C-alpha cells in the first residue's frame, strides 16, 4: 500500500497560462506586420497606377488629329477656359504650347457640339483675356494678352477674370497649363471650393509641362480633386494630345484613334 502523499496532482491541462507568451508575441507582431504590409500595398497600388498612366500615354501617342472623342455626353454644355501661365518659369514652353493650342482649336471644331464655348485667359501676377468666351467654332487663338508678370504668380486674378467672361448656362471648367508655383493658393479644400463656386466655376484641372516638376503641396491641399496631369511641354504633339485627353475628361467621353480609312 502506497503511502499517502506520494502521488501529487499534475498541472491542470485546461489552463491556458502556458500559451500566454505566444499570444503576447502574436499581439505584438500584428501591428508590426500591418506597419510593413500597408505601405507595401500602397506602394504596389501606386506603382500599378503609374504603369497604367505610362501605358496610356504610350498607347495614345502621335498627333491629336489622329484621334476623336467617342461616347455619349450629358445634357450640360461646356465652357472650357484654358488658363495659361505666362510667368517667367513657363517661358520655355510658350512656343510649343501655343502651337498645340492652335491645333487644338481646329480639332475641337469636329469634336465639341453646338452650344459649347471656349476661352483663353493668360495669367501671372495679373490676368488678361486672350480669347473671349465664344462658340468654339468661331474661336481663334491670338497672341499673348499682355498679362503682367511680377514678383509672384497669383490664382485670384485669373479666377476673377473668368467670372468677367459673362454669364453662361454651361458648366465652366478651368484647364490650367502651369507649374503651379502660385503664391495665393487657398488654405483648405473648403476654401478652394468656395473660391470656385463664388466665381461660377464648376471644376478645375492642372496640366503640368514636365515630368520632373515639383508641384506645391498646397495645390493638393486646396484642390485635392485636381491632381497634376504631367506631359512633355517641349513637345507640341504631346501637348496637343494631352489637351485632347483633358477635353475627353471634361466631356466624360473617350479619346480614341480614328479608324483607318478602308480602301474600296
C-alpha distance (Angstrom), angle and dihedral (degrees) to the residues before:
residue distance angle dihedral
X1 . . .
X2 3.78 . .
X3 3.70 119.3 .
X4 3.71 112.6 -110.7
X5 3.71 116.2 -104.8
X6 3.84 96.8 35.9
X7 3.82 92.5 101.7
X8 3.78 109.3 63.9
X9 3.82 122.9 -171.4
X10 3.82 113.0 -105.1
X11 3.80 125.2 -131.3
X12 3.74 115.3 -67.0
X13 3.84 112.7 -95.3
X14 3.77 92.6 -150.9
X15 3.75 97.5 59.3
X16 3.79 115.8 104.7
X17 3.75 99.1 -156.6
X18 3.80 93.6 106.1
X19 3.84 90.4 58.3
X20 3.81 95.5 51.3
X21 3.84 96.6 89.6
X22 3.82 91.2 54.6
X23 3.77 91.3 47.9
X24 3.78 89.6 50.2
X25 3.79 91.8 52.3
X26 3.80 90.4 49.5
X27 3.77 91.1 50.4
X28 3.78 90.2 52.2
X29 3.81 94.0 44.9
X30 3.80 97.0 51.5
X31 3.84 95.6 66.5
X32 3.80 90.0 44.7
X33 3.78 91.0 51.2
X34 3.78 90.3 49.1
X35 3.79 90.6 50.7
X36 3.80 88.7 54.8
X37 3.79 101.0 37.4
X38 3.81 100.3 44.7
X39 3.84 94.4 57.4
X40 3.80 89.7 44.7
X41 3.79 90.8 52.9
X42 3.81 90.9 47.7
X43 3.80 91.8 48.1
X44 3.79 89.9 49.6
X45 3.81 90.9 50.6
X46 3.80 91.9 48.4
X47 3.80 90.5 48.3
X48 3.81 90.4 52.1
X49 3.80 91.0 49.5
X50 3.80 90.7 49.9
X51 3.79 91.9 48.9
X52 3.80 90.0 48.0
X53 3.82 91.4 50.7
X54 3.80 91.7 48.3
X55 3.80 91.5 47.7
X56 3.79 90.5 49.8
X57 3.79 90.9 51.4
X58 3.80 91.2 48.4
X59 3.78 92.4 47.5
X60 3.80 91.8 46.5
X61 3.77 99.4 50.6
X62 3.75 131.2 127.7
X63 3.78 129.8 50.4
X64 3.77 125.9 -13.6
X65 3.81 87.9 -132.6
X66 3.82 87.8 67.9
X67 3.82 91.4 62.7
X68 3.77 139.3 67.8
X69 3.79 139.2 -171.9
X70 3.79 112.4 -102.5
X71 3.79 132.0 -172.4
X72 3.81 138.5 40.4
X73 3.77 125.7 -51.6
X74 3.77 131.6 -150.1
X75 3.81 122.1 -108.0
X76 3.82 97.0 -97.4
X77 3.77 120.1 98.0
X78 3.79 119.5 -133.2
X79 3.78 131.5 -121.8
X80 3.78 102.7 -168.6
X81 3.80 114.2 -166.6
X82 3.81 114.5 -167.8
X83 3.80 105.8 -153.4
X84 3.80 109.3 -158.7
X85 3.80 121.6 -158.2
X86 3.83 105.7 -141.0
X87 3.81 96.7 174.1
X88 3.79 120.7 128.5
X89 3.80 94.4 -96.2
X90 3.81 89.2 61.8
X91 3.80 98.8 45.4
X92 3.82 95.8 102.4
X93 3.82 90.2 61.7
X94 3.80 96.9 48.5
X95 3.82 99.0 96.9
X96 3.85 99.2 46.4
X97 3.81 89.9 40.2
X98 3.79 94.4 55.3
X99 3.80 91.3 44.2
X100 3.78 88.2 53.0
X101 3.81 92.3 47.6
X102 3.80 90.9 51.2
X103 3.81 90.2 53.9
X104 3.81 91.4 43.9
X105 3.80 90.7 56.5
X106 3.80 90.5 55.0
X107 3.82 91.9 45.3
X108 3.79 92.7 50.4
X109 3.79 88.8 59.6
X110 3.80 90.1 76.2
X111 3.80 99.3 31.0
X112 3.81 108.1 49.2
X113 3.76 124.8 62.6
X114 3.76 138.2 -125.0
X115 3.79 111.4 -68.7
X116 3.81 96.5 30.8
X117 3.80 116.4 124.7
X118 3.78 135.1 -154.3
X119 3.81 133.2 -160.0
X120 3.80 138.2 167.5
X121 3.81 124.2 -148.3
X122 3.82 122.6 -175.1
X123 3.79 119.4 -151.8
X124 3.77 144.3 178.0
X125 3.82 119.4 132.9
X126 3.80 86.6 -20.0
X127 3.80 132.7 19.4
X128 3.80 135.6 -129.7
X129 3.80 133.4 -179.5
X130 3.80 113.5 -112.8
X131 3.83 97.3 176.3
X132 3.84 117.4 21.5
X133 3.78 118.4 -136.4
X134 3.77 105.3 -79.2
X135 3.77 143.0 147.4
X136 3.80 103.8 -66.7
X137 3.82 90.2 -126.4
X138 3.79 90.6 62.2
X139 3.80 97.3 41.4
X140 3.79 116.8 117.8
X141 3.78 125.0 -175.7
X142 3.80 113.0 -123.7
X143 3.78 132.1 -174.8
X144 3.82 122.3 -75.1
X145 3.79 113.7 -55.3
X146 3.80 94.3 -132.7
X147 3.80 99.1 -107.1
X148 3.79 106.8 -178.5
X149 3.79 116.9 -112.0
X150 3.78 119.0 -154.0
X151 3.76 144.4 138.5
X152 3.79 95.1 -32.0
X153 3.80 144.5 13.3
X154 3.79 111.5 -117.7
X155 3.80 133.5 -159.7
X156 3.80 100.3 -159.4
X157 3.85 97.1 65.6
X158 3.85 95.9 57.7
X159 3.80 93.1 42.0
X160 3.80 92.1 52.2
X161 3.82 89.5 43.0
X162 3.81 88.0 56.7
X163 3.80 89.2 53.2
X164 3.83 88.3 55.8
X165 3.81 92.2 57.8
X166 3.78 88.1 87.4
X167 3.77 139.4 -104.3
X168 3.78 120.0 -51.7
X169 3.78 139.4 174.4
X170 3.80 89.9 -142.4
X171 3.80 127.3 96.6
X172 3.80 106.5 -97.0
X173 3.81 111.5 -138.6
X174 3.80 123.0 -177.5
X175 3.80 117.3 -147.8
X176 3.81 107.9 -167.4
X177 3.81 119.0 -160.6
X178 3.78 99.1 -164.0
X179 3.79 148.0 115.1
X180 3.85 86.7 -121.7
X181 3.81 93.4 -125.4
X182 3.79 86.7 149.0
X183 3.79 120.7 152.3
X184 3.82 102.4 -159.7
X185 3.80 102.1 51.0
X186 3.83 114.8 152.3
X187 3.80 115.6 -91.8
X188 3.81 96.0 -129.7
X189 3.80 140.5 17.7
X190 3.81 88.8 -107.2
X191 3.80 89.8 55.1
X192 3.80 89.3 49.1
X193 3.79 92.7 51.4
X194 3.80 90.9 46.4
X195 3.81 91.9 51.8
X196 3.80 92.1 52.2
X197 3.81 95.2 43.0
X198 3.81 93.6 48.5
X199 3.80 89.2 54.9
X200 3.80 96.3 45.5
X201 3.80 95.6 -106.8
X202 3.79 119.4 149.5
X203 3.81 99.0 -169.3
X204 3.80 145.3 -8.0
X205 3.81 130.7 -144.1
X206 3.81 133.4 -174.4
X207 3.81 125.6 -145.4
X208 3.82 112.4 -171.9
X209 3.83 118.2 -161.7
X210 3.79 98.1 -144.1
X211 3.81 137.8 52.8
X212 3.80 92.5 -145.2
X213 3.80 99.1 44.1
X214 3.77 112.7 123.0
X215 3.79 111.4 -129.8
X216 3.78 120.9 -149.3
X217 3.80 112.7 -103.9
X218 3.79 86.8 -137.2
X219 3.82 90.9 67.9
X220 3.80 89.0 60.0
X221 3.80 89.8 48.1
X222 3.80 94.3 49.1
X223 3.82 97.2 40.1
X224 3.82 109.2 21.2
X225 3.81 91.4 163.3
X226 3.83 91.3 58.5
X227 3.81 107.1 64.7
X228 3.82 115.1 178.7
X229 3.81 116.7 -88.0
X230 3.80 106.8 -150.5
X231 3.80 128.9 -152.1
X232 3.80 141.0 153.1
X233 3.78 102.7 -82.6
X234 3.81 92.5 -169.7
X235 3.80 90.9 63.2
X236 3.81 113.4 76.7
X237 3.82 91.9 -164.6
X238 3.79 93.7 54.6
X239 3.79 91.5 42.0
X240 3.80 91.1 54.6
X241 3.79 92.6 45.8
X242 3.81 91.4 48.7
X243 3.79 89.1 53.0
X244 3.80 88.3 50.9
X245 3.80 90.7 53.3
X246 3.79 89.5 50.0
X247 3.81 91.1 51.5
X248 3.82 89.1 51.7
X249 3.80 89.3 52.9
X250 3.81 90.4 51.2
X251 3.79 94.1 50.7
X252 3.80 94.3 40.1
X253 3.79 91.2 -121.5
X254 3.80 135.5 121.0
X255 3.77 127.9 -104.2
X256 3.79 107.3 -134.4
X257 3.77 133.8 171.0
X258 3.77 113.3 -102.8
X259 3.81 113.0 -107.6
X260 3.76 115.7 -101.3
X261 3.81 112.1 -103.1
X262 3.77 112.1 -104.3
X263 3.77 120.5 -127.6
X264 3.78 112.5 -126.4
